[in-house]
Amino acid sequence: GGTIENISDSGVFLLSNALPPVGAHLEMDVSLQASEIGVSSIQLHGEGTVIRVEGGLDRRKGFGAAIAFNSSSGW
């Protein structure tokens, strides 16, 4: 598990203590809550590959992955 620091239509960077190796395959489900009343949340499912890992004693820990997301929503 982890916390999403940023997300785009082609990838994601997660802050996490669990650091998968570069090249690892990932599957990810993300739920984005709507900010407007009457609009349902957006569900994203994606698959991809870890492309960058950051970690160290005095640095944040996390990883970036290239993910192809598919979405479903109630819009």
N, C-alpha and C positions, 0 to 999 in steps of 0.2 A: 503494500500500500504506500501511498504518498499523497502529497499535496500538489495540485497543478499550479505551477508558477506562471506559465503562459501556454496558450493553445492557438493554433491556426488551422486552416483547412488542410495543411500538409504535415502537421507535426505537433509535438507537445514537449514541454520540459517539466519534469516532476522533481520536486524536492523529496528525497527519500533516503533512509539509512540503508535500505536494501539496494545495492547497485549491481544490476545485471551487466554481463560483459558486452562490449561493443560487438555487434553482429547478432545478438540474441533476438529471437522472434518474440513479439508481444501481441496480445489481444487485449483490448481496452474497451470498457463501457463507461460513458460519461453522461451524467444527467445535468442539464443546464436549466436552472429555474427561470421562469419568465418574470420580467419586472413589471408587466402590465396586467391588470385584472382582466380576466376573461381569455387570456392567452395561456395555453398549456405549455408545459416544459418541453424541451427538446432533448431527445435521447440520441446519443451518438455511439456507434459501435465502430471500432477500427482495428486494423491489423497492420503491423509494420515491423521495423527493425531499429534496435538501439544504435545510434550513430555517434553519441558522445557521452562520456561519463566524467563527472566532476566530483572530487572528494579529497579531503586532506584534513589535517589536524586543525588548521585555522581557516578553512574554507567551507562553504556550503557543500552539502552532499546532494547529488541528484544526477539525473540523466536526461538526455534529449533523444527523442525517437522520431523517425520519419513514419508517419501513420497516415493511411488512407482511410478517412472517416466516411461512413454512411450515416445519414440522419433520418429520424422519423419525428414528426411533430403533429400537433393538433391544429396547425395554422390553416 
